[in-house]
Amino acid sequence: MSILSTIKAEFSGFESDVAKFAAAFTKLFKKVPSALQTVENFTAEAAPVITAAVAIVDPVAEPAVSAALATAETLLAAVQASAQAAISGTSLLGAIQNFSTTVPELLVSLDIKNPVLKASIERIVALVNGEAKVLVPAVESWVAQIKAAKA
């Protein structure tokens, strides 16, 4: 099974879990959690870009890039797992914050020889930076709503 088909299979289950959680959240707060929709959109956008970069990197010629992309995949999987298991949102927030700070710092520091790969890496960094500006505050707000409702 290719990396792309594995990621697609993993993310197809993610959509149904988000829908189930959104339904439960709606019962509690009388509205759909926009933070979860934002997370779902982010993972749907980030996974193919990271997968494309992984597919074109030569691990022998650019081992640092290969290792950095493996880290990005692992951190994205952690965001997905945290979203699926989200109860308080705290673990999801931590995973998103970790992804949004670690991945750009890691990727920007790389010396990439392949221009096509360099363009893919630049897209990943732009995506992570742009989405973090929306994603982190949305999930922080969602966590605050959950805490307020439990109090």
C-alpha angles and dihedrals in degrees: 000000000000123000091248094053090046091053092045090051092048093048094047088065090046092063093057092046091051090049091052092048092046089054092052091046090050091055090052100041102021091237139073114262105249089195092065092049089050091051091049091051091048095052091045090054099039101047098063093045092051090044091052091051091048090051094056101039117104104217091201096050095038110023094159090057091048091051092047092051090049088054090049090051091049093049092047089051088052090054089050093048092047092050091050092050096038113146104143096011091231095112090046091052091050092049092049093047090049092049095045094052102034102045099053093043091049096046098042091056093058124105101221120192100185109080094206091051091045089056091050091050091049089053091051092050092047091047094049094045093046096045094044089062088060103027102052097051091043093054092042088055091047092051089050090052091052092049091048092050092051093049 
